[in-house]
Amino acid sequence: MNNSIIHSYNKFSELKKRNFYKLFIIVLLLIITLIIFFFSLSNGSVELSMNNIFTSIASMGKAENSHIIWNIRLPRIITAILVGASLSLSGAILQAVMRNPLASPGIIGVNAGAGLGATIIIIAMPIYFYYIIPAAFLGSLITSLAIYLLAWQRGARPTHLILAGIAVASFVSSLTSSIMIAFPERIHGTVDFMIGSLNAKTWSHVKICLPYTLTGIILTLLLAKRINILSLGDDVAYSLGINVERTRILLITISSLLAASAVSVAGLLGFVGLVCPHMMRLLIGSDHRFLLPASIIFSAALLTFCDTIGRIIVSPVEIPAGIIMSIIGAPFFLYLLKRKKN
């Protein structure tokens, strides 16, 4: 029995090395994402048939139920796709840079920094709402650089980065809580932000995060080969002509931009950046030329699915996507801890 399991595992390991298999998985993920997309469009407090959906889309807002499709569900789904892509890529970058599968923007403090910047705008300076992403990016970048500097000891070792990130995240979270205490009359709308929610997202939210998310995605995909080299270790990267510290700082900056884009519209949504890239790594391997696109697609499907389940499970009451994602992500995080310990 054990020999059979070992043989099957070896065959799967060999299969993961083939580009045809990786492309097949990506195409399969695209099909699953499309199915979830229409599932999300059709389900909610008002159930719509596929005929209603296609008619509403084709009529460009003139048919019955078009308002539900065009102004409520479609922008919410697109926001979920953008947020999922941003967090999963941010997580994939951090896991590669730190060479640790437990690294993610939510765990090591990148999200906390973005959350602090966003909280300052939302609570302390709400009249500057359209500066929320630059503020979140600045908070995320400062936090990331602080983590990097604290972890520096003749080079930034992955373990030191993780420990410094956890410490900085706790400090930044306390600053966020202090701001909320200082403005108690303005915190009534921040519960969804702290949990992570896609409730009531509109086209304005899509417009806010779209340019930053697309920029981060393009830059990350262009750097896929460098990320592969960096994942092999500093000595190998140096021998191949890569400036390790400069590349690492560039990647951390892109990770901060992606995390800021997501946090600014969906709040402190956890586990997406941990679960999605790691699950895809288990499925198709560590080649970032395939891992990054697969993570983008899978995260779009997963976050959209979690948000849809949150909408329909106890309808008309909505459960924030962050809660559903935590139900999935927390056991997976414990699994990673046990697997790493073994």
Secondary structure in CASP SS format (residue, H / E / C, confidence):
PFRMAT SS
TARGET T0000
AUTHOR 0000-0000-0000
METHOD secondary structure of the structure
MODEL  1
M C 1.00
N H 1.00
N H 1.00
S H 1.00
I H 1.00
I H 1.00
H H 1.00
S H 1.00
Y H 1.00
N H 1.00
K H 1.00
F H 1.00
S H 1.00
E H 1.00
L H 1.00
K H 1.00
K C 1.00
R C 1.00
N H 1.00
F H 1.00
Y H 1.00
K H 1.00
L H 1.00
F H 1.00
I H 1.00
I H 1.00
V H 1.00
L H 1.00
L H 1.00
L H 1.00
I H 1.00
I H 1.00
T H 1.00
L H 1.00
I H 1.00
I H 1.00
F H 1.00
F H 1.00
F H 1.00
S H 1.00
L H 1.00
S H 1.00
N C 1.00
G C 1.00
S C 1.00
V C 1.00
E C 1.00
L C 1.00
S C 1.00
M H 1.00
N H 1.00
N H 1.00
I H 1.00
F H 1.00
T H 1.00
S H 1.00
I H 1.00
A H 1.00
S C 1.00
M C 1.00
G C 1.00
K C 1.00
A C 1.00
E C 1.00
N C 1.00
S H 1.00
H H 1.00
I H 1.00
I H 1.00
W H 1.00
N H 1.00
I H 1.00
R H 1.00
L H 1.00
P H 1.00
R H 1.00
I H 1.00
I H 1.00
T H 1.00
A H 1.00
I H 1.00
L H 1.00
V H 1.00
G H 1.00
A H 1.00
S H 1.00
L H 1.00
S H 1.00
L H 1.00
S H 1.00
G H 1.00
A H 1.00
I H 1.00
L H 1.00
Q H 1.00
A H 1.00
V H 1.00
M H 1.00
R C 1.00
N C 1.00
P C 1.00
L C 1.00
A C 1.00
S C 1.00
P C 1.00
G C 1.00
I C 1.00
I C 1.00
G C 1.00
V H 1.00
N H 1.00
A H 1.00
G H 1.00
A H 1.00
G H 1.00
L H 1.00
G H 1.00
A H 1.00
T H 1.00
I H 1.00
I H 1.00
I H 1.00
I H 1.00
A H 1.00
M C 1.00
P H 1.00
I H 1.00
Y H 1.00
F H 1.00
Y H 1.00
Y H 1.00
I H 1.00
I H 1.00
P H 1.00
A H 1.00
A H 1.00
F H 1.00
L H 1.00
G H 1.00
S H 1.00
L H 1.00
I H 1.00
T H 1.00
S H 1.00
L H 1.00
A H 1.00
I H 1.00
Y H 1.00
L H 1.00
L H 1.00
A H 1.00
W E 1.00
Q C 1.00
R C 1.00
G C 1.00
A E 1.00
R C 1.00
P H 1.00
T H 1.00
H H 1.00
L H 1.00
I H 1.00
L H 1.00
A H 1.00
G H 1.00
I H 1.00
A H 1.00
V H 1.00
A H 1.00
S H 1.00
F H 1.00
V H 1.00
S H 1.00
S H 1.00
L H 1.00
T H 1.00
S H 1.00
S H 1.00
I H 1.00
M H 1.00
I H 1.00
A H 1.00
F C 1.00
P H 1.00
E H 1.00
R H 1.00
I H 1.00
H H 1.00
G H 1.00
T C 1.00
V H 1.00
D H 1.00
F H 1.00
M H 1.00
I H 1.00
G C 1.00
S C 1.00
L C 1.00
N C 1.00
A C 1.00
K C 1.00
T C 1.00
W H 1.00
S H 1.00
H H 1.00
V H 1.00
K H 1.00
I H 1.00
C H 1.00
L H 1.00
P H 1.00
Y H 1.00
T H 1.00
L H 1.00
T H 1.00
G H 1.00
I H 1.00
I H 1.00
L H 1.00
T H 1.00
L H 1.00
L H 1.00
L C 1.00
A H 1.00
K H 1.00
R H 1.00
I H 1.00
N H 1.00
I H 1.00
L H 1.00
S H 1.00
L C 1.00
G C 1.00
D H 1.00
D H 1.00
V H 1.00
A H 1.00
Y H 1.00
S H 1.00
L C 1.00
G C 1.00
I C 1.00
N C 1.00
V H 1.00
E H 1.00
R H 1.00
T H 1.00
R H 1.00
I H 1.00
L H 1.00
L H 1.00
I H 1.00
T H 1.00
I H 1.00
S H 1.00
S H 1.00
L H 1.00
L H 1.00
A H 1.00
A H 1.00
S H 1.00
A H 1.00
V H 1.00
S H 1.00
V H 1.00
A H 1.00
G C 1.00
L C 1.00
L C 1.00
G C 1.00
F C 1.00
V H 1.00
G H 1.00
L H 1.00
V H 1.00
C H 1.00
P H 1.00
H H 1.00
M H 1.00
M H 1.00
R H 1.00
L H 1.00
L H 1.00
I H 1.00
G C 1.00
S C 1.00
D C 1.00
H H 1.00
R H 1.00
F H 1.00
L H 1.00
L H 1.00
P H 1.00
A H 1.00
S H 1.00
I H 1.00
I H 1.00
F H 1.00
S H 1.00
A H 1.00
A H 1.00
L H 1.00
L H 1.00
T H 1.00
F H 1.00
C H 1.00
D H 1.00
T H 1.00
I H 1.00
G H 1.00
R H 1.00
I H 1.00
I C 1.00
V E 1.00
S C 1.00
P C 1.00
V E 1.00
E C 1.00
I C 1.00
P C 1.00
A H 1.00
G H 1.00
I H 1.00
I H 1.00
M H 1.00
S H 1.00
I H 1.00
I H 1.00
G H 1.00
A H 1.00
P H 1.00
F H 1.00
F H 1.00
L H 1.00
Y H 1.00
L H 1.00
L H 1.00
K H 1.00
R H 1.00
K H 1.00
K H 1.00
N C 1.00
END
